[in-house]
Amino acid sequence: MPHRLNISELTARLARRETSAREAMQSCLDHIGRVDSAVKAFLSYDTADALAQADRADREIAEGRTHAEKPLLGVPIALKDVLCQQGQPLNCGSKILGNYRSPYDATVVVKLKEAGAIVFGRLNMDEFAMGSSTENSAFFTTRNPWDTDRIPGGSSGGSAAAVASNECLASLGSDTGGSIRQPAALCGCIGVKPTYGRVSRYGLVAFASSLDQIGSFTKTAADAALMTQIISGHDPRDSTSLNEPVPDYRAALGNDLRGLRLGVAKEFMVGGLDPEVRDSVDAAIRQLQSLGATVEEVSLPHSEHAVATYYIIATAEASANLARFDGVRYGARVAGSDPTEMYERTRGAGFGAEVKRRIILGTYVLSSGYYDAYYLRAQKVRTLIRNDFLKAFEKVDAIVSPTTPTAAFRLGEKTQDPLQMYLSDIFTISCNLAGISGLSMPCGFTKSPKLPIGLQLLGKPLGEPTLFHIAHAYEQATGWHLERAPLA
Amino acid sequence: MSAEKFDIHYVANLARIALTPEEEQRLGSQLGNILGYVEQLRAVDVSGVEPTSHAFPLVNVVRADVRQPGLETEEALRNAPLKANGLFMVPKIVE
């Protein structure tokens, strides 16, 4: 049953010829066949292409290629439907892209393939990554593998649910305000939002370009370090990618946290926090102390304004980025008597309610007469939020918090009130505004029903090694990451 | 800006999105609530604060002015809803 393995376990078995890439891929496909009618993580997958990639990997292994050369050789990895894979469909969870197929590979897909991965499948998401539950997908809602009456989180809900239910060994998603960390927390896997600019965004459909970042979902911290290692690095095709060397993230993994200083943000441990979430996070902080870390309180006084700031900046950027969906060059066009009528009809028919809401809000905050009052002011508050973090990081190496205020909520619970849905991202959003690194990992479960609780680690810009160090030490000490969902 | 001055019809037109009357009604009231929520930013003292447009401002990222391979015309047109003679077709723009 290779689909149940993590990346390190599978590559070790492949190296010892105890299993084959084909067997691993087939095992994932069989498992998808068994459980995905309930989980609904995949929008589509190309079985023939996946098995052909697996056979190529097996040939390379037979020819003596090692995992030292290609660390993901023969490992099945799936993609959020926002990343381009050449020749495969891409819909961003939307109707407006019609029968679009990507003409090229995203840089992260090139890197995964160069590392030998079997890249397969399109994972469900909130339309254009706008949402926290996958309920904004134009196709269907993904279910939480721990309780199918509940949402998996979003927007990368398919990516989280697929890993949590063992349908693939790892996946990629994108995080603009928490879209990797929040679903990772709610489904019980490890989700990483790297530092802004660490990973090339070339081939990622843009939502809010100053906030978007690609990251991985995995079953262990070591796998998270490996995936981040592979997808990181400067790319001339993304002018915002950082031209900084990528350290050896796996070398950072250890079991001892002595000398590490952790901060607890007093603003994050406040009202609205579910008591079971609070207890689990408090216990995790004590555990980190027992591993040798020191803990002190830090203050992020402007974080209370993060959600408001985010919904101005992100929607403003989205209103510009999504202007390209006009029915001219790709997608499902609705005819009109002139171009303007064609644009309006195409966009009116093609976008769902949340996307319309955000584009219109973004258009408004950028419009003449309101720009200074909304957009410029939000950019200034963003500076204050970022400065809070930089100041805190003078005292501590990382900040610990809950990832979400509650465990997974029920389907339909927040769909009628967009603002309530937005507030479920209250702990994750400021990380994107500040451009720092972040990670969510399992730190316990609610009692009844049994649902995962996520611990968020926030690190300095390019502080990924510290996050992997803490995450690995914590998971070795607790074993929460070994718990599997009923549908896994 | 108070929510009642938010003209959904006007802004949807700027955004080139056709809305049904029901959508105008529903989105208009939801956006009113959201705008009410973001009003809190007015209370923040931002005097003397520089705006942040990117977490790491990289300016003047340039590359050598050398011809790069790009998508072939046929590839670029593959997803076009309507095409002819190697071009995207759109409704008539000028009479």
HADDOCK unambig.tbl for C-alpha pairs under 7 A between the chains (distance, minus, plus):
assign (segid A and resid 100 and name CA) (segid B and resid 79 and name CA) 5.78 0.50 0.50
assign (segid A and resid 101 and name CA) (segid B and resid 79 and name CA) 7.00 0.50 0.50
assign (segid A and resid 103 and name CA) (segid B and resid 75 and name CA) 6.63 0.50 0.50
assign (segid A and resid 210 and name CA) (segid B and resid 54 and name CA) 5.38 0.50 0.50
assign (segid A and resid 239 and name CA) (segid B and resid 61 and name CA) 6.10 0.50 0.50
assign (segid A and resid 240 and name CA) (segid B and resid 58 and name CA) 6.78 0.50 0.50
assign (segid A and resid 305 and name CA) (segid B and resid 41 and name CA) 6.86 0.50 0.50
assign (segid A and resid 308 and name CA) (segid B and resid 37 and name CA) 6.88 0.50 0.50
assign (segid A and resid 308 and name CA) (segid B and resid 38 and name CA) 4.72 0.50 0.50
assign (segid A and resid 328 and name CA) (segid B and resid 81 and name CA) 6.99 0.50 0.50
assign (segid A and resid 328 and name CA) (segid B and resid 88 and name CA) 6.89 0.50 0.50
assign (segid A and resid 328 and name CA) (segid B and resid 90 and name CA) 6.66 0.50 0.50
assign (segid A and resid 329 and name CA) (segid B and resid 79 and name CA) 6.83 0.50 0.50
assign (segid A and resid 329 and name CA) (segid B and resid 80 and name CA) 4.79 0.50 0.50
assign (segid A and resid 329 and name CA) (segid B and resid 81 and name CA) 6.75 0.50 0.50
assign (segid A and resid 329 and name CA) (segid B and resid 88 and name CA) 6.49 0.50 0.50
assign (segid A and resid 330 and name CA) (segid B and resid 79 and name CA) 4.84 0.50 0.50
assign (segid A and resid 330 and name CA) (segid B and resid 80 and name CA) 4.53 0.50 0.50
assign (segid A and resid 330 and name CA) (segid B and resid 81 and name CA) 5.78 0.50 0.50
assign (segid A and resid 331 and name CA) (segid B and resid 79 and name CA) 6.90 0.50 0.50
assign (segid A and resid 331 and name CA) (segid B and resid 81 and name CA) 6.41 0.50 0.50
assign (segid A and resid 332 and name CA) (segid B and resid 81 and name CA) 6.68 0.50 0.50
assign (segid A and resid 333 and name CA) (segid B and resid 81 and name CA) 6.28 0.50 0.50
assign (segid A and resid 337 and name CA) (segid B and resid 91 and name CA) 6.39 0.50 0.50
assign (segid A and resid 338 and name CA) (segid B and resid 91 and name CA) 5.18 0.50 0.50
assign (segid A and resid 338 and name CA) (segid B and resid 92 and name CA) 6.09 0.50 0.50
assign (segid A and resid 338 and name CA) (segid B and resid 93 and name CA) 6.36 0.50 0.50
assign (segid A and resid 339 and name CA) (segid B and resid 90 and name CA) 6.71 0.50 0.50
assign (segid A and resid 339 and name CA) (segid B and resid 91 and name CA) 5.60 0.50 0.50
assign (segid A and resid 339 and name CA) (segid B and resid 93 and name CA) 6.64 0.50 0.50
assign (segid A and resid 343 and name CA) (segid B and resid 16 and name CA) 6.17 0.50 0.50
assign (segid A and resid 344 and name CA) (segid B and resid 16 and name CA) 4.63 0.50 0.50
assign (segid A and resid 344 and name CA) (segid B and resid 17 and name CA) 4.42 0.50 0.50
assign (segid A and resid 344 and name CA) (segid B and resid 18 and name CA) 4.81 0.50 0.50
assign (segid A and resid 345 and name CA) (segid B and resid 17 and name CA) 6.82 0.50 0.50
assign (segid A and resid 345 and name CA) (segid B and resid 18 and name CA) 5.57 0.50 0.50
assign (segid A and resid 347 and name CA) (segid B and resid 17 and name CA) 5.30 0.50 0.50
assign (segid A and resid 347 and name CA) (segid B and resid 18 and name CA) 6.94 0.50 0.50
assign (segid A and resid 348 and name CA) (segid B and resid 17 and name CA) 4.92 0.50 0.50
assign (segid A and resid 348 and name CA) (segid B and resid 18 and name CA) 4.54 0.50 0.50
assign (segid A and resid 348 and name CA) (segid B and resid 19 and name CA) 5.98 0.50 0.50
assign (segid A and resid 357 and name CA) (segid B and resid 27 and name CA) 6.28 0.50 0.50
assign (segid A and resid 359 and name CA) (segid B and resid 15 and name CA) 6.97 0.50 0.50
assign (segid A and resid 360 and name CA) (segid B and resid 11 and name CA) 6.24 0.50 0.50
assign (segid A and resid 360 and name CA) (segid B and resid 12 and name CA) 5.87 0.50 0.50
assign (segid A and resid 360 and name CA) (segid B and resid 15 and name CA) 6.22 0.50 0.50
assign (segid A and resid 363 and name CA) (segid B and resid 11 and name CA) 6.78 0.50 0.50
assign (segid A and resid 363 and name CA) (segid B and resid 15 and name CA) 6.21 0.50 0.50
assign (segid A and resid 364 and name CA) (segid B and resid 11 and name CA) 6.13 0.50 0.50
assign (segid A and resid 376 and name CA) (segid B and resid 51 and name CA) 6.68 0.50 0.50
assign (segid A and resid 379 and name CA) (segid B and resid 51 and name CA) 4.64 0.50 0.50
assign (segid A and resid 379 and name CA) (segid B and resid 52 and name CA) 5.10 0.50 0.50
assign (segid A and resid 379 and name CA) (segid B and resid 53 and name CA) 6.40 0.50 0.50
assign (segid A and resid 380 and name CA) (segid B and resid 46 and name CA) 6.26 0.50 0.50
assign (segid A and resid 380 and name CA) (segid B and resid 49 and name CA) 5.84 0.50 0.50
assign (segid A and resid 380 and name CA) (segid B and resid 50 and name CA) 5.77 0.50 0.50
assign (segid A and resid 380 and name CA) (segid B and resid 51 and name CA) 4.08 0.50 0.50
assign (segid A and resid 380 and name CA) (segid B and resid 52 and name CA) 6.19 0.50 0.50
assign (segid A and resid 381 and name CA) (segid B and resid 46 and name CA) 6.77 0.50 0.50
assign (segid A and resid 382 and name CA) (segid B and resid 52 and name CA) 6.15 0.50 0.50
assign (segid A and resid 383 and name CA) (segid B and resid 50 and name CA) 6.90 0.50 0.50
assign (segid A and resid 383 and name CA) (segid B and resid 51 and name CA) 6.08 0.50 0.50
assign (segid A and resid 383 and name CA) (segid B and resid 52 and name CA) 5.36 0.50 0.50
assign (segid A and resid 419 and name CA) (segid B and resid 34 and name CA) 6.40 0.50 0.50
assign (segid A and resid 434 and name CA) (segid B and resid 55 and name CA) 5.98 0.50 0.50
assign (segid A and resid 435 and name CA) (segid B and resid 55 and name CA) 5.06 0.50 0.50
